[in-house]
Amino acid sequence: MYFFTIPLVSMISFALIAPSLANALSTTFHDNDADISNTVSAFQAALGHPDNGSAPGPLANGRRQINWDAGIVPFRMPGDFFNERVTRGAVFSTPNQSQFRVSNDGFDNEFDTINATYPDQFDTFSAPRLFTPFDTNVLNVNFFVSGTNIPATVSGFGAIFTDVDLPDSTKLDFFDTQGQSLLSLYAPTNPQGLSFIGATFSTKRVGRVQITTGNTTIGPNDDPSNGVDVVVLDDFLYSEPQPVPEPATLLLLGTGIVGIGLWKRKTRAIHTSMIRADIQKSHQDEVAPCCIYSSSQYS
């Protein structure tokens, strides 16, 4: 069990303000011990208490979790199930628009309906169900205010994998709302066991997480000696999704800042003009007796 903090330096720009450097910090968590529960508990604490379940959001504190174990979760699960049906503020998608599978729905045991060898390969953290994308080994997680279509961000995300055989085959990629990479985090190996990875960010917000499960889509035999690593997922954990500020709000703030600058410049210009006018009037008053004559004197 181990976790540590990584410094990240990136360029950021805010509305109409010039870009500036900011030091973003991520705290990462990794575990592939026989018992990963202590690291998972530490990550839960880092995300915040309590577990907000399916309560309508956004809430000021706490976290959300998905363990797939509710009886209403179907074997062929749609990607928006955990925002539309069970309101946890997470929507899943894949590059090829494929579907998702959740095991142990009454006739399937750890995906043995896909491959009979899988129950010997996979383990569970929260029994009995597991989760996987289907026809691909890559999926994206986007966040929304729980139960709404309002885009949101989180401060941290973590996932539990099972049967990571090969190093650098399984990872989490974190992105901000502009698609800029924040961090890539690889899962430690633990054949037929559990591996946990997660990260929290102190000065950045996560808009999307891309998950890579092994190097092969679910279906064939797991065969690491020949370079085939089939990996599936158990629990997801992430902080309470908070709404993304509307672009109009940012633009208004930026416009307001620029407006203040223009107002100050205009005020200075008016003030300078008034001073110049006063000086000119004063000068005219001083020279009037000798320089202004009545025309009748020369008639």
FIPAFI-23419 format. One record per residue (C-alpha): x, y, z. Coordinates in pm, whole numbers, padded with zeros to 5 digits, always signed. Layout:
% FIPAFI-23419
XYZ/...
***
This chain:
% FIPAFI-23419
+00000+00000+00000/+00139+00338-00096/+00046+00685-00209/+00236+01005-00278/+00209+01353-00425/+00325+01446-00777/+00381+01809-00888/+00242+01902-01230/+00319+02233-01405/+00088+02352-01680/-00022+02670-01859/-00369+02794-01780/-00568+03087-01913/-00875+03236-01753/-01135+03418-01964/-00965+03725-02115/-00672+03730-01873/-00326+03648-02007/-00204+03289-01940/-00010+03229-01619/+00177+02938-01463/+00009+02732-01192/+00144+02444-00987/-00117+02164-00979/-00070+01890-00723/-00203+01535-00752/-00198+01279-00475/-00191+00928-00616/-00292+00600-00454/-00176+00252-00558/-00228-00091-00402/-00195-00452-00514/-00169-00621-00174/-00379-00922-00079/-00602-00673+00108/-00645-00335-00059/-00919-00214+00177/-00694+00020+00381/-00584+00209+00070/-00941+00226-00057/-01049+00368+00282/-00772+00627+00268/-00885+00727-00080/-01246+00756+00036/-01131+00991+00312/-00933+01197+00061/-01242+01233-00160/-01455+01331+00137/-01734+01195+00354/-02013+01095+00340/-02101+00859+00057/-02379+01058-00111/-02535+00753-00274/-02799+00851-00530/-02902+01180-00368/-02978+01468-00608/-02677+01693-00661/-02478+01896-00638/-02393+01851-00271/-02126+02057-00097/-01924+01763+00034/-01878+01390+00005/-01828+01141-00275/-02004+00899-00506/-01937+00525-00547/-02046+00258-00793/-02012-00110-00704/-02248-00258-00969/-02411-00485-00709/-02770-00353-00706/-03014-00604-00850/-03155-00351-01096/-02824-00317-01287/-02871-00515-01611/-02618-00747-01773/-02630-00529-02087/-02595-00193-01916/-02647+00134-02109/-02377+00396-02064/-02603+00650-01892/-02748+00404-01641/-02565+00563-01347/-02703+00907-01417/-03049+00836-01557/-03167+00530-01363/-02935+00536-01063/-02835+00897-01010/-02462+00897-00939/-02355+01161-01196/-02140+00931-01413/-02194+00854-01784/-01983+00596-01969/-01891+00588-02337/-01641+00416-02564/-01457+00526-02879/-01658+00278-03090/-01993+00340-02916/-02001-00015-02782/-02199-00146-02488/-02113-00248-02135/-02157-00568-01936/-02219-00627-01566/-02169-00983-01436/-02374-01193-01191/-02722-01092-01294/-02868-01433-01207/-02728-01647-01485/-02377-01509-01535/-02092-01566-01287/-01793-01330-01333/-01852-01328-01709/-01850-01704-01750/-02123-01661-02015/-01859-01481-02223/-01570-01716-02140/-01595-02015-01904/-01239-01962-01775/-01299-01614-01636/-01420-01707-01284/-01076-01861-01229/-00908-01537-01336/-01118-01261-01181/-01172-01159-00819/-01419-00915-00658/-01372-00637-00403/-01742-00590-00337/-01906-00920-00431/-02059-01043-00644/-02058-00820-00957/-01794-00693-01199/-01804-00443-01486/-01644-00421-01831/-01676-00241-02162/-01772-00477-02445/-01597-00499-02784/-01326-00262-02659/-01086-00229-02367/-01112+00152-02343/-01395+00355-02190/-01452+00716-02089/-01620+00846-01777/-01783+01190-01799/-01937+01360-01499/-02270+01538-01449/-02453+01695-01160/-02626+01387-01023/-02951+01314-01207/-02918+01605-01453/-02760+01682-01790/-02546+01960-01640/-02174+01889-01710/-01965+01860-01397/-01611+01802-01276/-01459+01609-00987/-01148+01654-00775/-01056+01287-00776/-01132+00944-00920/-01022+00588-00848/-01100+00236-00971/-01044-00125-00870/-00920-00366-01138/-00892-00743-01129/-00631-00968-01292/-00376-00712-01410/-00101-00942-01543/+00124-00714-01746/+00287-00387-01641/+00169-00074-01823/-00136-00252-01968/-00397-00094-01742/-00431+00274-01657/-00635+00583-01577/-00589+00899-01787/-00720+01221-01631/-00828+01521-01843/-00965+01866-01766/-01274+02011-01934/-01064+02139-02226/-00924+01791-02297/-00580+01873-02158/-00404+01579-01995/-00357+01610-01620/-00210+01270-01531/-00162+00910-01650/-00166+00650-01375/-00079+00282-01429/-00219-00003-01222/+00027-00234-01044/+00014-00598-01150/-00167-00863-00946/-00253-01175-01148/-00594-01314-01044/-00605-01054-00765/-00709-00691-00718/-00528-00368-00806/-00639-00021-00699/-00531+00316-00839/-00670+00664-00788/-00573+01031-00776/-00700+01353-00621/-00615+01703-00743/-00578+02010-00526/-00569+02285-00792/-00725+02121-01098/-01070+01981-01181/-01119+01656-01371/-01371+01666-01655/-01312+01318-01797/-01134+00996-01707/-01029+00744-01970/-00989+00388-01845/-00780+00126-02025/-00846-00231-01906/-00555-00453-02008/-00455-00481-02372/-00736-00703-02502/-01114-00672-02508/-01307-00926-02302/-01370-01255-02484/-01049-01453-02546/-00861-01651-02283/-00638-01449-02053/-00287-01550-02167/-00017-01315-02034/+00266-01547-02137/+00164-01475-02496/+00100-01106-02431/-00279-01126-02382/-00399-00943-02068/-00776-00942-02009/-00873-00709-01722/-01215-00611-01583/-01333-00366-01317/-01497-00353-00979/-01573-00039-00776/-01549+00324-00896/-01498+00606-00646/-01504+00981-00717/-01571+01311-00545/-01909+01484-00559/-01955+01615-00916/-01972+01997-00919/-02118+02195-01212/-01882+02338-01471/-01896+02723-01472/-02092+02843-01775/-01878+03007-02047/-02102+03315-02028/-02013+03352-01662/-01642+03335-01737/-01682+03575-02028/-01876+03814-01808/-01608+03801-01544/-01338+03855-01805/-01533+04138-01968/-01588+04295-01628/-01217+04292-01555/-01138+04445-01894/-01418+04698-01842/-01267+04806-01512/-00935+04862-01690/-01101+05068-01966/-01297+05269-01708/-00976+05349-01522/-00806+05457-01846/-01104+05674-01942/-01113+05830-01595/-00745+05909-01615/-00795+06066-01962/-01085+06283-01840/-00889+06386-01531/-00587+06478-01745/-00805+06684-01983/-00958+06874-01691/-00613+06955-01552/-00500+07079-01894/-00814+07296-01927/-00755+07446-01581/-00396+07526-01668/-00500+07687-01998/-00771+07898-01828/-00531+08008-01558/-00277+08111-01822/-00541+08310-02011/-00646+08493-01694/-00287+08596-01628/-00228+08744-01976/-00572+08906-02030/-00487+09267-01915/-00206+09311-02167/-00328+09110-02454/-00704+09170-02490/-00808+09510-02624/-01137+09678-02702/-01181+09756-03072/-01304+10105-02983/-00953+10206-02880/-00849+10188-03247/-01160+10323-03415/
***
